[in-house]
Structure formats: C-alpha cells, structure tokens
Amino acid sequence: MELNDANLQTLTEFLRKTLNPDPAVRRPAEKFLETVEGNQNYSLLLLTLLEKSQDDVIRVCAAVTFKNYIKRNWRIVEDEPNKISEADRTAIKANIVNLMLSSPEQIQKQLSDAISIIGREDFPQKWPDLLTEMVTRFRSGDFHIINGVLRTAHSLFKRYRHEFKSNELWSEIKLVLDTFALPLTELFKATIELCQTHANDVNALKVLFSSLTLISKLFYSLNFQDLPEFFEDNMETWMTNFHGLLTLDNKLLQTDDEEEAGLLELLKSQICDNAALYAQKYDEEFQPYLPRFVTAIWNLLVSTGQEVKYDLLVSNAIQFLASVCERPHYKHLFEDQSTLTSICEKVIVPNMEFRSADEEAFEDNSEEYIRRDLEGSDIDTRRRAACDLVRGLCKFFEGPVTAIFSGYVNSMLTEYAKSPRENWKHKDAAIYLVTSLASKAQTQKHGITQANELVNLNEFFVNHILPDLKSSNIDEFPVLKTDAIKYVMIFRSQLPKEQLLQAVPLLISHLQAQISRAISHTACCVGGTHTYPFIFFQNPSKPHFNHYLFESLCLSVRITCKANPATVSSFEEALFPVFTEILQNDVQGVFFRMLNTLVEKSPPGLLGVFQKLIASKANDHQGFYLLNSIIEHMPAESIIQYRKQIFILLFQRLQSSKTTKFIKSFLVFVNLYCVKYGAIALQEIFDSIQPKMFGMVLEKIIIPEVQKVSGIVEKKICAVGITKILTECPAMMDTEYTKLWTPLLQALIGLFELPEDDSIPDDEHFIDIEDTPGYQTAFSQLAFAGKKEHDPIGDAVGNPKILLAQSLHKLSTACPGRVPSMLSTSMNAEALQFLQGYLQAATVQLV
C-alpha cells in the first residue's frame, strides 16, 4: 500500500463504515481492514490520517485503530507471520513520540498507549533513544506535552512494581534513572514553583496538579525495587516537597462533588503511598523525615471530612500509620498513652462508623458489601484501613489499646440500648471494633485462628450477638443481623462448641425465612416458566426478586433431582428455552448460575451455550464458569469428542479479541484441565491442534500473564496445574520445550511471592473485570447453585508451595542431576532463594 491520497481516501471510507451501527455495513469494513493490515505502510497511513484528516471523528477512529493494531501485532511471535515490516517499525518509532505530543488529548492518549506497548517489547535494546526523546520535551514548558510524556513514562515504568529483582531488570532501571531521574526531579521542583506562581488560577492548577500526581506515581515505580542512589542523594528535595504538598490546602481545587476525588486528594493519596513505601522498605534512610510525615498525615486525618470523595485519601493515610506503628523502629512514636487515646478517638472510631454512604451501598447490593467485608477485598475503604491500624497498634500496645476501646465499645452499646431504632449504627461500630481488636491471625478455612486474650468473645456473643440472631423479624436491623452472622463465621474456631450449636440453627432459620419469601414470590411462575423469567430480565426493576426467583429454581433443581434423577429432563425442557431466549437477546442475569447447577445434574447439552457466551466480551467469563463446571462434573469419556473443538474456539477468540479478563479466565481453565486430566493430556491436545502449540501457549500466555490471576482458589488451581506441567510432562524435560522449564518455574514462584499484576489496558476498563470466572464469583451468586468458595482441588493439596517442593524432589529423583543443573544455570537468584525455602519447609532436597 503506497502512501498516496487514493489509499488515504479508501482507508477513510472503511474507517467510517466501522462506526456504522448496522452490522451489514460495519462487519465487512472490519473484515477488509483485517485483510490489509499486513501490508507495508498500513500503519503509516493510519498515522497520516490521525494527523492530517479534517474530520475529527476519523482522526480519533484512526488513532484507536492504530493502537489496537500495534497491540495485536507489534510483538514478534516465533513461527507466526510478522505483519509489521522493519521499515514500518523504524518509521513508527521515529515519528510516534512527536506525533503523540502534538496531538489533541483524546488522540494523545491512544498514541501514548501505543508507545507503551512498543516500549514493553523494544525498550531499551531496540529503542535506545526513546527516553532521551521524551526527556527533551520537559524543557518545552507546554504541560500538554509534558503530561503526555509523564503518562507514557508511567505506563512504561509501573511494571517495575510487579517484577522479580534481577540483573537485567536493574540494568534497565539504572538506564532509566541515569536518563530520567534528574530531569524528573527538576520538573518536580519547577512544577511546584509554578503552582505557587499560579496559586489563584484554577485552570492552570488543574493541569499542574495532574502533572504532580503523575510525577508522584513515577517516583513510586522507580523506587519500588530498591532505593536508587540518586533518590537517596536527593531525598531532602523530594521529601520536603512531598511534605509541603501534604499540608497544602487550596480552596480553588475543592469541588462540590461528594463522590469523586479531586486532584488535590488524588495527589495527597499518592504521596501517602510513597511515604508508606519508604517507611516499610527504607526505614533507616527515611527515619529523619518520618516524624514530620506522621504529624502531617495525622493532621490531614483529623481535618478531613466523611465524604466519599475523601475515602481513598483517608484509607491510604491510615494505612501509612498502620505500616509505621507495627515496626520496632517507630514504636516510640506511639507509646504515650495520650497519643494512643488520640489515635483511637480521632482516627479509628470516626472511620469505623457506618455512614449514610455505607448504608446506601449496603441497600444497593448487600451481598457484594458483605462479600468484600468477609474476604478483606474492601482494602480501599476507611473501615478496612482503620481495622488494620487497630491490629498494627495491638502488636506492641495490645493492653492499652484494648482498655481504651473497651470504654468506647461499652459507651456505644449503652447508646444503642437507649434507643435501638435510632442508634443501631452505634452497635454496628461496636461489633466492628470488637472484631478488629480480637482478630490476630486468620485463615479462610477456619476464620480467626489466634485471638486477643483480653477480649471475652464468648461473653460478647451471648450478650450482644445471640439476641440479633434470635430475632424473628428478618427485616429489622439487617446490618446488625449481617454483623451477627459475620461474627459467628469469623470466630467459629474461637467460640465454645455449645455456642456454635446454639447459633447454627438460628443461622439456618434466617436462611429458610429468606427462601420461603422467595418461593412465595415464584408461585405465580408455575405453568408459565417459559416466559415469566424472561419478562423480568427484560425489565429488571427488582433485581433482588430476580435473584430469589432463580435461587428458588436452583433449590428446586437440587432437591428434586437428588430425590429423582429422572426429573432432570423435565427441568431441561422447561428452562432451556428461557436460557436460549435470554442469550439471544443479550440479557444478563443470575441464570448463568442456574446453568451451572444443571451441569452438575445433567452434563449434556450445554456446550452450545458455552460457544455463545465465549464469543461475547461481556459474557465470556460466564462461558468459562460453565466450562469449568463441565470439566469438574462431567466424566472424561462424555466430553472427549468435544475437547479439541473447545480449545479451537478458545484459540480463535484469543487471536481475534484478547482481553485481560479473557486471559485470566483462560489461565484458570487451562490449569483446571491439567489438574483434572493431567499434564500429558494437556500437552498432547495442544500439539494436536498445531505443532508446537503447547510451547507457544506456555511462552506467550502462561509465563508472562499468570501474575494477573487473582483469587485464592484461582491461584491455587494455576499453581497445581503449573506444578504438574513442570514435573509430570516428559516433553518438558526431553524436547525443545525444555528451554521453557525454568521460566515457567520462575513464573510460578512469582505467582506465590510477587504482588498481583492488576494492571489493565485503558481500553479495557469498560469491561467488568471484577466478575471473573472461577469459584468465588460475587455477581448475583446463587447460594443453591454452588458454594461461593468452592475449591475443586479441595484438601488433596493443602499448601501448593509444599506440593511444588515435593513434586520437584520426585522429578529430581527420576532424573538425577538434571533439575539442580537447570536451576543453577538460569534461575533468578531471588526466586531460587524462595524455592530453597519451599524445599526446607517440605523437608526434601533435590538430587
């Protein structure tokens, strides 16, 4: 394709057609672009359009198309066609930075993402002048350009937060620091001076504070692995200015919006993160600055309101205090009785109170609110941060803190007793305080395993929890009933057996009351099952009603089919037309869990449903949910004829539309398949689809992406599956796949030890990432459609790290000398140290 007006005009016409809502027009245009994107100059034509087109819509469309093209094709994959010629690659890298910085913000953002994608592959070896070109733009004085550089740099460098230490990584960071650290510091100082110069210009301040927030994020990324010498030498500059920004109070940047955090709050929140990083990792160097940060953050906490827009700032500020108070170096800052009293009174208690905003969140989605609270995934909330601060203080000051809070708990319960209907929030806060005080060690399986001996859990249960459980009115004080249920759940290992025996029937009675209500609502469905549920999903004005409708259907399936398996076909006949209609109309809802229940009772018939779901970005995770259930519950022989087709469909989707959500789902499924059918079966089915496919999946998907997997059960599935691949697949030891053995092991150790890689490409934020597939899905979870925390591996594997150690020992015994040799020649030193710890814990060694 030549760079000429005729081709530019043709490309413009087809881009315009891709925006047409009519599929008959849009899809042929998309297909045409796919067929020509491998031609030389295609990418340069897109860049020319986004720069010179007179139509702003076409410019943005060209920018998005270019970004997605780079995302799909820039990485060079062995044995796959290279769709971007070397000449085009060189031209793109020569022009894209300048083009990005001179474009409007909407286009700049797309090109910044494209630069980040290219940088992840080519920087620094194949793009050595990228940083120099970016840094020179700091001198432009144009903050539209400067912020473009900062956004791009943040996208490039934030991966340093998630990677193992290695010589290669540190060499890259050193190169970045040598080129970037001094200009970034100078920009930081200059931007703060400009904030003072333009203190009364709100528009200028918005731009400048956006810059300061990005600079602060870059500081965090560049300091995460180790304390660089440059930042140690310039710590006075950074910490003095960070402290000054924390104490800044600019009325012009305050907004009337009570929900959305403003620029000043976002900046201060990031500075709290930076201070916490230094306090945790570089406490010796940070000691001279710590007292002033403690004071500043303390003053910030006691002067910040209860509005939702301050939640992130307050929770990060409290987390800073929590990280400081549990370290021996800083114990002296908190040991004064008046200091402890002040922290309890002015920080912890106010931020444990149940606000109106919390009440609204509970009413909107009580199931999600409770799940986040129980799982500890409400990490960005005030309550969770306050709870962490209580536990941190109790590490050294358990007695004084318990005594202080006992007074507050008694006072709150007294207020509640005076007028329960008006003061029920006081009791809620009291229960949360007691829970925080008493909890010292916790596991998902057993709840609290180590409790504060100064808290009488049994007495509190009898006097304040049991009465709420005994209440027959299920609509009265729902939050307190939730608190009571949670109390029993988390302290089940600490309460006497007689108390648990007293509590369990009460818990069941509450559940039965809810079920009875749901079943009474669904009585009118009898005789009209084919149409009634679909009507409600078309107009979901009562989501809870819909939930209970399907909850009762699931309960009916479980009870009836268990008693009489022959009724399965009757349920299929009644329900599948409804499910088909819902799928065809793209109406989402809890019926996916209902399908899962039918999988357990009746394996056939659902692979077509899976195929429909997996093709949808919105519903693909539900397809994996069904697929995982099929793998778990169906006998191997009943689906053997479909296995290859299943993987072909998944690979087609990977090739056409790969998202972070899909990758995470795919990883869980592949490893569950490996756990269920074995590593050899996994390798053979991949290679039967295409020679060397197994190696490509390991190299391009499992090794680089497994760090993105989230969830305790999901990580366990992946850990056990990868362990089987490493130790039970002969091809990993005796073929060209052997080169992937050590990187795969290192990726597994990273899954155990490194923070989760929660980065999401900007163009995927519209996808509901949270409702990922697996065994702890929160969205519209049906109690009778499956256990929320179901673990398909179960107790067969307790600690995956021990399983890895034992499996490696067994492998090394079968292949003497091989495993230690591979580890010594190519294993990252830090990962190797972790592995030695697993071996010692398992009391085994490598032969």
N, C-alpha and C positions, 0 to 999 in steps of 0.2 A: 504494500500500500504506500503510494507516494504521498508526500506532504504537499498536497495541492488543494485548490478551492473546491474542486469537484468532490473529492473524498471528504473534505470537511462538511460540505453540504449534505452528502449522503449520511454521514455519521450523525449530523444534527437531526435529520428526519427520523432516523431509527431511535435515537435517544428520546425524541419527543413521543414516539409511539410507545416506548416503555413506560411512559407516565399515564397512558390511557387506561381507564378502569375496565374497559371491555377486554376480557381475556382473548377474544378472537383477534384483536389488534395487538395487544401487549405481548403475548407469548411468542408469536412469530418474530417480533422485533428482538426480543431477548435471545431467541434461538440464533438469529442472524449475528448478533454481537458475539455470541459464544463461538460461532464458526470462524469469525475473522480475527478474534483476539490473539491468535498465534502468529499473525502476520507482522513482519517488521514494520515499525513506525506506527502501529496501532496506538501504543501508549503515548507517543509524541503527538498524535492527532488529538487525543483526549486533552493533553496538556495545553495544546494550542487553543482548543475550544474553550476551556475553562479560563484561559487568559484573555482571549480576544473576542469571544462571542458577544453580540449586542443584546442577547436575550439572557437575563439573569437566571431564569429557570434552567435554561440549557447549561449555563456555567456551573450551577450547583449540581445538576444531574451528571455532568461530565466529571466533576470532582469526586462525587460518590462512586461513580462507575470506575474511575481510575483507582481510587483507594481499594475497592473490592477486588479489582484486577490484580493489583500488587499483592494483596493479602493472599489470593489464591495461587499466585504464580511465581512470586519472587524467589521463594526457597527452591533450590535445585535439588530434586529428588532423584536418587540413583535409579536407572532403568526406566525413567519416565521422561517424556518429551519436555524440553526446555522451551517454553512459549515466549520467553523474552530474550531477544538476541543480545550479544555482548555489546553491540553498538548502541542499542536502545538503553541498556543498563548504564552504560557510560554517560549517555546524553541525559538520562533522567537524573543521575546523581550530580551532574554538572549544573543542572538548572533548577532542581526542585526546591532547594532552600531559598533561593532568591525569589522564586515564584510564590512560594508559601508566604513569605514575609511581606510581599507586596499585594497580596490578595485580601479581599474583604474577609471579615471574621468567619463567616459561615463556610467559605471555601478554605480559609487558612486552617480551620480545624481538621478538615478532611485530609489536607496535604500534610499537616503535622502528624496525623496518624500514619500516613503512608511512609513518611520519613522514619518514624519509629519502627515500622515493620521492616523496612530496608536495613535500618541500623542494627536491629537484632540479628540479622543474618551477616551483614558486611562489616559492621564496625567492630574493632578498629582496623583489622587487617586489610580489607578491601575498600575501605572508605576512610583513609587516614586523615584527610583534611576536613572531615565533617565538623569536628569541634572548633577548629580554627575559624572556619567559615561562619559558624554560629556565634562564636565569641566576639568576632569583629563587629557584629551587629549591636552589641551592647553600647557601643560608642555612638550609635545613631541618634540617641536621645528621643526616639519615637517609641513610645511604650506599646503601641500596637505591634510594632516589630519585636520589641523586647519580650513582650508576653508570649508571642509566638515561639520565640527561641526557648523561653522558660518552660512552656507547656511541652514542647518537643523533648527537651532535656529531661523533664520529669518522667515522661513516658519511657525514655531510654534507660534511665538510671534506677527506676523503682524496683527493677528485678534484683538489684543488689540486696534487697531485704529478704529474699527467699532462697538464696543460693548457698551451697556449701563453700566454706573457705577453701581456696586452692591457689596455687602459684599463678595459674592462668588468670583467675578472676582478679587476684590482687594486682597483677601486672596491668590489667585493663583499668582497674580503679586508679592505680597510680598514674597512668597516662591521662585519665580524665582529670585527676587532681592537678597534675602539672600544668594542664592547659586551662582548666575551668575554675579552680578554687579561688585564685587571686582575682580574676575579673568578677566572679560571683560576689566575693566579699566587697569589692569596690562598688559594685552595683547596689548591694545591700545598703551600704553606708550612704550612697548618693540618693537612693530612693527614700530613705528616712529623712534626709535633709529636705528633699522635695516635698515630703508630707508636711514638714514644718513651714515651708515656704507657701504652700497652697492649703494651709490649715482651714481656710474659710471657703474653699472651692470644692463643693461636694462631688462634682463630676470628675475633677482631677483626682480627688481622694479615692474614689471607687476604682479607678484604673490602678493607682499606686498601691492600694491595699491588696488588689488582686495579685500584683507583682510580688509583694511581700509574702503573701501566703504561698505562692509557688516557690519562692526562694527558700522559705522555711521547710517546705516538703523536700526540696533538693538537699538541704542541709541534713535532714533525717536520713535520706537514702545514702548519701556519701559518707556518713558517719556510722552506718549500721554495722558493717563488718568488723571494723577496728577503728581506733582513734587515729586519724591521719596526723602526721607530724605538722602539716600546715595548720589544721584546725586547732591543734594543741598550742601552737605558737601564737595563734590569733584568737584564742579563747576569750580574752578580755573584750575584744571588739564585739564578738558575736553575743556573748552572754550579757554584756552591758546593754546592748541594743535590744536583745530579747526581753530583758527585764523592763526596760523602758516601755516597750510596746505592751507588755502585760499590764502596766499601770496606766496606760493611756485611756482616757475617757473622752471620746469625741462625739458630741451630740449630733453632729451632721450625719454620721454613719448609722445612727439608730433608726430603725424602721417601726412602723405601726403594726406590721405583720407579727402576730404572736406565735405563728407556727414555724416560719422559715428562718434559719440562722442567717444573720447578716455578715458582711465582710469582716467586721471587727471581731465578731465571735469566732468565725472560722480561723482567723489568724491566731487569736489567743489560744484556741483549742490546739492548733498545730504546735505552738510554742510549748504548751504543757506536755505534749507528746515528746518534743525534743528534750525538754528538761528531764522527763522521766527516763528517756533513753540514757542520758548522761549519768543520772543518779544510779541507774541499775548497772551499767556496763563500765563506766569510767569514774567510779565514785571518788577515787583518790584525787584525780585531776579536778573533779567538779566540786570538791569539798569547800574551797574558798567562796564559791558562788552560791552554794546550796541555801544557807540561812536567808539570804535576800529573796531567793525564789520561793522558799516556804512562806515567808512573810507576804510576798506579793500574791501568791496563789491563795493564801488564807484570806487576805483582804478581798480578793476577787470573789471568793466563795460566799463570804458573809454579806456582800453587797449586790449579788446577782439575784434577780427575781426568780419566780417559779414558772415563768412562761416556758412553753415547749421549745421556743427558738433557742433557749439557753441550755437545753438538755445535753448536747454534745460537749459544750464547753465545761459545764459543771461536772459531768461524768469523767471527762479527761483530767480535770483539775483534781477531783477526788482520787482518781487512780494514781496521780502523781504522789499525793500524800500517802496513799496506801503502799506504793512501791518504796517510799522513803522510810516509813515508820517501821517496816519489818527488817531493815538492815542494821546490823550491830553498830556500824559507824555513826549512825544518826540517832541512836537510841536516846542520847542526852537531850535532844530537841523536844522530846515528848514526855519525859519522865515527871515533870512537875504536875502536881495534882490539878492545879488551876488550868493548866494547858489541856489536860485530858478532859476536864469538865467542859471547857470552852468548845473543844472539838465535838464532843458528844452533843452539846446543847445547840451549837450554832451551825454545824455542818451535817452531822449524821442524822439527827432526829428530823430536821426540816426536810431532808431529802429522802426520808423513808415514808413520809406522809403520802397518803393516797389522794392525788389531786383530781380535780374535775376532768382534766385531760385523760388521766388514767382510767377514770370511771367510764368515760366515753369509749376509750379503747376496749375496755372490758365488755361493754354492752355491744359494741360493733362486732367483735369477734372474740368471745370469751375463751374459745378453745385455743386459739393462737396465743392469747395472752398467757394462759395457764401453761401451755407447752413451753413457751420461751422462758417463763419463770422457773419451771421444773428443770429444764435442760441447761439453764445457765446461758442460753443464747441471747439473753437480753443484756448483752455486755455493754451496750451504749446507753443504758438507762441510769438515771440517778440512783434508783434503789439498788441496782446491782453494784454500782461503784461504792455506795455507802456500806453495803454488806461487806465488800472486800476490804474497806477501811477498818471496819469493826474487827474482822479476822486478823488484819495486819497489826492492829493495836494490841490484840489479845496475845500475840506472840510473846511480847515482853511484859505486858501490863494486864494480864488476864484478871487478876483480883480487883484492882482499882476500877477497871472498865466495867466489869460485871456489877460491882457495887453501884457505880454511877447509873448504869442503865436500869438496874433493878428499881431504883426510885422512879425513873421515867415510866417504866412498864406499869408499876403499881398506880401511878397517877393517871395514866391513860385508861387503865381498866376501871378505875374509880369513876372517871368521867363517863365512860360507856355505861356503867351501871346506873348512873343518874338518869340517863335518857337514851336508851339503846337506839331508838329510831333516828334521833338527831346526831348521836355521837358514835355511830358504828365504825366510822373511819379511825377513831382512836384505838379501838380494839384491833383493827386490822394492822395498824402500825405497831401495836404492842406485840402481836404474834410475829410480825416480821423481825422485830428487834430480838425477841427470844430465839427465833430460828437462827439469826445471824450470830448471836452470842454463843449458842450451843454447838454450832457446826464447826468442827476442827478438821475432819477428814471425811471424804465422801466418795462412794463409787456408784455407778449407775445401777448395778445389780442389787446392792444391799442398802442403798441410801447412806445415811450418816453412820460411819464406822467408828469414829472417835469423837466424843462429845466433851464439852466443857463440864467438868465435875461440879462446878459451882452453881450450875443451873439444874433445878429439880424438874426434869422433863415429865416425870410421871405425875407429879402434883399439878403442874400446869395443864396437862392433858385432862385430868379428872375435873378440875375446876373451870377450865375455860374452853377446851376443845370438845369434850364429850357433850356438853349442853347443845352446841350447834349441830352436832351430828344427830342428836336425839330429836331435834325439832322436826315436826311432821309437815310443816309448811315449806314446800320446796321453793316457793317464790320469795320468801322472806330472807333478807340479807344474803343474797347469792355470793357476794365476795367473801363473807365470813365463812360460808359453807365450803367455798373453794379453799380458803385458808386452812380449815379444819381437815379437809381431805389431804391437802398437801402435807400438813403436819404429820399425819399418820403415815403417809408414804415415805417421807424422808427420814423419819425417826423410827421406822419399823424395826430396825435392828437394836434400838436402844430401849424401847418400851417393853415392859413385862408382858409375858405371853397372855396373861389373863386380860390385860387391857386391849391387846390386839384382838383377842377372841370377842371382846365386847364391841370393838369398833367395826370389825369386818361385816357383821350382819347389817349394821347401820349404813355402811357404805353401799352395800348391795341394795338395801331398801330405797336409797336415794336414786340409784340407777334404775331400779324397777319402776319407780314413780315416773321417771322421765320416759321410759319405754312405753308405759301404759298410756301416757299422754300422746306419744307419737302414734301408737297403734289406733287410738281412738280417732285421730285425725285421718288415718288412712282407710277407715272403714268404708268410706264412700268410694274408694278405688275398686272395691270388689265388683267384678263384672265390667269394669271399664279400664283395665290396666293398660290396654294398648294405647290409649290416648291421654289419659289423665296426667301421668308424669310429664309428658312432653309439653302439655299446655303450661304447666308451672315453670318449666325450664325456658320456655319462650319469654315468659314474663316473670322473672324471679323476684317478685316483690317481697316474698317471705323466704329468705334463704334458709332460715332455721327449720321452717316447715319442710322444705325440700330435703334438707339433711335428714330429718327424722323419718320422712317418707321412705327414703332409701335405707335408713338404718333398720326400720321395721321389716322391709323386704329382705335385707340381708339376714336378719334374725330368723325370718320365716324359712329362708333357704337352708340355713344351718340346722335348725331344729327339725324341719320336715324331712330333709334329705338324709339326715343322720338316722332318723327312725325308719325311713322308707326310701332307699336309693332310687327306686323306680320313678319317683316323682321328679327327678332331675329333668327329664324330657318335657314334663309339663311346664316347669319354670322356663326352660329354654323357649318353648313355643310361645309363652305369654310375654317374655321380656325381650327377646332378641329383636322383634320388630320395633320396639321402642328405642332400643340402643341404636339400631341402624338408622332410624329417623333422626335421632339426636346427632349422630356422627355426620350424616349427610348435610345437616343444617348448621354444623359447626357450633352447636350449643354445648357449652361446657358445664360440668357439674360433678356431683359426687357419684354418678353412675359408674365411673371408672372403678371404684372400689367394689361396686356390686359385681362388675365383670370379674374382678379378681376372685370374689367368693365363688362364682360359678366355675372358674378354672379349677379350684380345689375340689369341687364336687363333680365336675364333668369336663375332662380335658379337651375333647374335640370341639372344633367349630370356631375357634377364636383367632386363628392366625390371620384371617381376612381383616378382622378388627385391628389387629396389630399393624398390618400393612397400611391401613387407612390412617392410623394415628401417627405412625413413624414418618409419614410424608409431611406432617404439619409441624412448623416451628413452635406453634403454640401448644400442641398436644403431644409432641414426640416423647416427652418424659412419661406420659401416661402409657404410651406404647411399650416403653421399656418396663414399666411397672407390671403390665400384663405379661410381657415376655419373661421377666424374672420369675413370675409366678408359674408360668408354664414350665420353665426349666426345673423349678423346685418341686412341683407337684406331679408332673406327668411322668410316667415310666419312660425310660430311654427309648424303648422299641416303638412307642407310639408316635414319636416325632422324628425318628431318624431320617425319614424320607424328606422332611422339611428343613433340616438343619442348614444344608448348603444354601438353599434359597433365602433363608433368613439372613445369613451373613452377606449374601449378594445384595439384598435390599439395603442392609446397613452400610455396606461399602459404597453403594450408589449414592446414598444420602450424604455420606462423608465427602464424596467427591463434588457433589452439586451444591451443598449448603451446610458447611461445617460451623457449628456454634459451640461456645463453651459449654452450654447446657447439654448439648448432644454428646460432646466428648466425655464429660463426666459420667453421663448415663452409659455410654458405650463401654467405658473402662470398668464400671461395676458389673455390667452384663458379661463381658468377656472373661473376667476373673471368676464370676459365679459359674460360668460354663466350665472353666478349667477346674474349679473345685468339685463340681458335680461329675464331670465326665473324664477328667484327667488331662495333664499337660500334653501327652502324646496325641490324644484325640483333637485337642485344640490346634496343635501344630499341623496335623495331617489335614484337617478340614480347611485351614487357611491355604496351605500349599496345593490343595486340590482345586481351589478356585483359580489360583495363578501361581506359577512357580516363584519361590522366594517371598511370597506374600507374608508369611509368618515373620520373617526378618524385617520387612517394611513396617508392619504394624508395631513391632517392638521398638524399632528405631525412630519412627516418625510420630507415634501416638503414645504408646505406654511409657517409654522412658522420659520424653520431655513433658508429658502432660499429667502424669499420675499425681504430682504435687497439688493439683487443683481439686482432687477428690475431697469431699467434706462429709462429715458424719461418722460417728464411731463405728457403726456396723458396716458402712460402706468402705471405710478404710480397712477394717478387718478382712472383708471379702477380698479386697485388692491385695492385701498383704499375704493372705494364704494362697491366692491364685498365683501371684508372682513367685512365691517360695516354691510352689510346685513346678513352675516353668524352669526355675533355676536348678532344681535338684531332681526332678523326675522326668526330664525331657532329654533323651540321649543326644538329640540333634544339637542341643546347646553346648555339648562337650566335644563333638566329633565332626562338625561341619563348619561352613563359613559363618554360621550363627554364633560360633564361639566368641567372636570379637565383641558380641553384644552382651556376653555374660557379666562381665564386670560393670559396665554402665548400668545394666538392669539391677544388679545388686545394689549399686550406689543409689539408684533412684528409689529402691525400696527402703534403704536406710534413711534417705531424705524424707520419705513419707512418714517414717517413725519420728524423726528428730527435728525436722525443719518446720517453720510456720506454714500453714496452708497458703498456697498461692491463690489469693482471692481476686486477682486482677481480672477485669472483664473489659474486652474491647468496647470503645464508646458506642459503636453501632449496635451493640447487643443489649444495651441497658433497658430497652423496651421489653425484652423477653423476661418472663418471670423465672429468674434463676433459682429463687428460694425453693420452689416446689419441685425439686429434683427427684428422680426416681430412687427406689431403694426400699428401705424398711423402716424409715422414720418420717415419712411424708406427713406434713402438717395439714395441708389444704384439704378441708372437708373430710377429714379422716373419719371413717365409719368404724365404730367400736366393734361391730359384729361382722365386719368384712375382713378382719385380720388384726393382729396385735400391732400396735403402733411401733413398738420397739422389737419386733420380731427379728431374730438373728438366725438366718438359715444354716449357719455353721454350728451354732449352739456351743455347748460345753465341750465339744470334741477338740476345740482349740481354745485354751484359756488365754495365754499370752502369745501373740504372734511373733514376738521377738525370740521367745524361747523356742517356738516351733522352727523359726529360721535357723537358729543355732543348732538344734538337734538334727535338722534336715541336712545342713552343711556338713556336720560331723559324719552322718551316714554316707553322704556323697563322697567325702574325702576318704572314707574307709574303703569304698568301692574303687576309687581312683587315686591311690596313694601318690602324694606329691603334687598332683595337678592343681588342687584348689589353693594351697598356700602359694604356689608359684604364680598363679594368675593374680592373686591378691597383692603380692609383693611387687609385681611389675607395673600394675596400672591402677591400683586402688588409691583414692584420695586419702591422705593421712588422717584427716578428722573422721571420715567415715570408717576407716579401719579401726580407729580407737573405739568408736561406738560398737563396732562388731565384736571387738575383744571383750567388751563389757557384756554383750549378749552371751558369748561363749562361757564366760566365767559364771554368769547367773545360771546357765543351764548345766554347769559343771561338766562341760565337754571340751574337747580340743580337736583341732584339725590335724589330720595325718599327712 
